[in-house]
Amino acid sequence: MTYLHLRPGDTAPNFVLPAVNREGEVSLADYRGRSAVLVGLFRGLHCPFCRRQVVQLSTLQAKLKPLGVETLAVVNTPLDRARLYFKHRPVQLLLAADPEAATHRAFGLPAGEIVDDESQSRWPLRITLNQLQSARLDHPELPAPTDPFGANDVLNRRDGFEPNEIDQQIAAAHGTQLAGYFLLDRDGRVRWLFVEAAERMSDLTKFPSEDEILAAARRLEA
């Protein structure tokens, strides 16, 4: 069993989602023929690593715009919850809400199924709870390599973030959803991408650096 995420040269599927930090909707078609766009597809607000990626992408916007690249982040959180959170923690980039992770699926980002039999596991499509709990995430803000659940708890406490019932529901439904970046040219074709932990579970929560993203944006003009 395999999964197929978008590849360089593929045309990205259009999506229309409610905007978080402005009124109305966000459509990928709005960028077609006008601007390149870097689309970040992230887990919900329950994920502190994805919250940090949204902040990084917001910070990068000022450096990407001169290169002709707009930025857009999609969070796997219901609209009202996302609006409340970002009202108090505003970011500069455009945000869209997709609580069902339909956009993530359309772009082919895998979401692992939790299985009981380890012999049936195959990353990133199937994984046992024990394998997930045995993973160790190494992050500068963690005191030591920590399992994914413990890492979330540590960083949420550090951030003063208390997941509410909605966050918990999203985490239960889409907690194994992987995140990713897709850099699209003006014609809507994928020119560069990054899929979190595409090959190894040990790469969970590892994302591209600012320099890597900027280098990909500069290659659009090459």
N, C-alpha and C positions, 0 to 999 in steps of 0.2 A: 504494500500500500504506500502510495506516495502523495505528496501534496504539490500543487503548482501555484507558486506566487508569481506575480508579474515579473517579467524579465526586461532588460534593456532592449528597447525597440518596440515593446508592446505599447498599445494605446490604452491608457488608463480608463476604466469605466467611469462614467459620470455618476455623481451622487448629489442629492439635494438634502440638506440637513438644516435644522434650526440653529441659528447663530446664538452663541452664548453671550458675547459681549457687545452686541449691537442688536437692533431689531431686524426681523425678517429672516431670510434663509440664506444659506451658503450653497452655491452650486459650483462644481468644478468647471462646468461649461463657461462660467463667467471669465475664466482665465484664458480660454482657448483663443488663440490669435492675438492676445494682448500682452501676456507675460508668462514667463516660466514661473513655476511654483514648487516649493518644497512642502510636501504634505507629510506631517507626522501623525501616525495613527497610534494612539496610546491606550493603555488600560484606564480604568476609572480612577477617581480621586483617592480610592482606597490604597492605591499603589504609590508610595512615596518616591520611588525611582522615576515613575512617569511624571509625577508632579515636578520633579527636578528637570526632566527633559523639556517640559513645557516652558519652564523659566529660561533654560538655555536657548531654546529656539526663539523665544521672545527677545533675548539679548542679542542674538545673531541677526535679527531682522535688519538692524541698522547697517550691518556689513553686507548683507545679501542684496538689499535694494539697489545699491550702486552697480551690482552685477546683473541687474535685470531680473532678480528672483524675488517673488513674493513668498510669504510664509503662511501656512495654515495648519492648525492642530485640531485633531478630532479626538475627543475624550469619550470613553465608554461610561458615561454618567448621564442620568436624566437631566433634562434642561433646567428645571427649577433648582435642583441641587447644585449644578455647575454654576448657574448664575449667582447664587448666594455665595458660594465659595470665592469666585473670582471678583465679586463685588468688593470683597474685603482684601483680596490679594490680586489686584489687577495686573494684567500683562499687556504687552503692546501688540502682539500678533492676534490675528483673527482666530476665534475658537468656534468649533461646532460640536454639538452633542449627538452622540449615537449610542444610546444605552443598550441596544441590541447587538452592537458590534457588527452590523450588516456591512459597513464599509470595509472593515477589517477582512471579512470573508470575501468580499468582492475583489479585493486586492490580493487575496490568496494567503493572508497571514494565518498560520496554523494556530489552533487552540487545542491543546492536548486533552484527550479523553482520559479520565481516571479509571483504571482497570484494577481488578483484584489479583490477577495472575501475572507475575513478573515475566513469565515466558512469553506473554502476549504484548509486552511493552515494546515500544519502538519510538524513540524520541524523533521529532517533537509531536507525534500524533497520539501516542498512548504512553501512559506512565502510571506507575503505582503510587499511592500516597506515601509509602515507605521510601521510595526512591526520591520523591520530591522533598521529603523531610530530611533525607540524608545529604541533599545537596548543600554546599557551603558557598555563600556569596561573600566575595572579598570586595569591600567598598571602603573608601577613605574615612567615611563617617561612622563605620562600625568598629567597635573595640577589637574585634577578632572575626575571622570568617564565621558566618552565622547562617543557619538554615533560612529559607525564604520567609517562613512565617515569623520567626524570631526577628529577622532583619526588618520586616515591615513594622513590627511592634516597636523596635528600638528607634527607628527613624520617625515614626508617627509621634512617639513621645517627645523626641527631640524637637519636632516641628510644632508641638502642641496641637496636633490634629487628632480628634477623636472620631473614628468612623461611626456614623449613625446607622440606623436601620437600613436606609437606602443603600449606603456604601456596602454594608454587609451582604445585602441581597445581590448587588452587582458582583461582589467578590465571589459569592457562592456560585453564581451563574457563569461568570466569565473570568474567574481567577487565573486560569491557565492560558488565557489569550496572550499571544506574543505581540510585541509592538514592532513598529518599523517606520522607516523613512523612504519616501519615493520622490525623487527630483524629476519633475516633468518639464519638457520644453514647451514652447508656445503652441506647438501642435498637439500637446497632450500626450506625447510619447515619453516613456520612461527612459531617462538617460543615466540614472544612477539610483541605487537602492541599498538599503541596509535592513536586514531582517534579524531581529534579536534572537540569539541562541539558535540559529538556523540548523546548526550541525551538532552542537554539544550543549547539554544541560548546564554545564559549568560556565557557559557564557551568558546565563540569565542576568539581566540588568546591566550588561555591558553594552554601551552605545557608542556611536562614533564621536570623535572629538570635534571641537570647533574647527580645527585646522583641516580635518578630513572633509567636513561638510563644505567649507569654503573652497577647498581644492576642487571638489566635484562641481561646484557652481562655476568656478573659473573655466573649467573644461567645456562648459556649454558654448563658450565663444570660440573655442578652438576649431 
